[in-house]
Amino acid sequence: MAMDRAGDMTRLVGGRDGHLAREARQRLQHEREACVSQHAALEQAAGHIDEDLTMARVTAIRVTLEEIGSALVRLDDGEYGLCQNCRTEIAAGRLEILPHARFCVRCQLSQREP
């Protein structure tokens, strides 16, 4: 996509560009479907693979599903694409890779520091 991403995100967050909102919603829904499929596969494999590993993966999938749900709410509320900490726009490339991102890279990294 060779669009001006900073301007695109501003329009998306402001709710003025339905196409970008649909695109974000599709990425989130695709991510949700992938997580649900992974969860189902893990449940079917129960007993055949390490139980601790399975539980850790199931927990990670559940957390991701919750984050996707929260991102869909932010999209509906016109808050999608804004960092929940500093309120700046999250880079479009980050949202393409991690559509449920809640924080910009700077704030995400600062949360990991001791």
N, C-alpha and C positions, 0 to 999 in steps of 0.2 A: 504494500500500500504506500503510494508515494504522495500522501497528503501531508499537509502541514499539521503535524500531530499536536503541537501545543494549542493551536487554534481549535483543532478538532475536539480536544479534551475540554476546552472551555465551553464549546457549544454543547457537548455531551452533558457535562455537569450542570450547565444551565438549562438543560432539557429542550434546547432549541433545534436539535438535530435528531430526528427520529431514526434515521438510518444508523447512526453511530450507537444509539441506545439499543437498537435491535441487534447490531453486531456484538455488542458487549453481552447482551442477554443470551445470544446464541453461544458465545464462548463459555459463559457460565453454565448454561444448560448442558453443553457438551462435556464440560469438566464434571458436572454432577453425574451424568450418565456413565462416564468412565469410572467414577468412584463406586457407583452402585454395582457395576459389572465386576469390579475388583472384589468388592465385599461379597458378592454372590459366589465368586470363584473360590474365595478363601473359605466360605462356609462349606462348600462342596468338598474341599480338600481336607477338612477337619479330620484329624486322626491320621492323616498321611504325612503331615509335615509338623515340625516342631511347634508345640502348643504356645510357648512363650513368644516365639516369632509371629505366629498367627495373631495372637491377642494384641501385640504391639502394632501390627499392621492394621488390624480392625479398628483399633483406637485412633490411629492416624487418619484412617479413612473417615471415621465419624467426625473428627475435628474438622477435616477438610469440608465435609458436607455442611457442617454448621457455618463455616466461613463462607461457603458459596451462598447459603441461605441469607446470611447477613449482607453479602454483596448485592444480592437481588433486591433486598429491602433498600439499601443505599441507592441503587439504581432508580427504584420507584420514587424515592424521596428527593432525587436530584443531588445526592451527595456522593455518587459513585465517581471515583477518580480523584477524590480529595483525600489527602493524608489525614487520618483521624487524630494525629498529634499536632502537626504544625499548620494544617489546613492549606498547604500548597498542593498543586496538582501533582499526582503521581505520574511518572514518565509513561507515555503511551506504550513504549517497548516493554516496560515492566508489566503493565496490565495485559499485554498480549501473551506474555509468558506465564504470568500468574494472575489470571483475571479476578481473583478474589482478594488481591492484595489490599491491606488496610492502611499501610504506611508507605511513605516514600523510602527510598533506599537509605538516606541519611538517618531518618528516624528509626527505621528497622535496625540499622547497625548500632545506633546508640542504645537501644533497648537490650542488646546482647552484651554490652560492656558491663563489667562488674561494678 
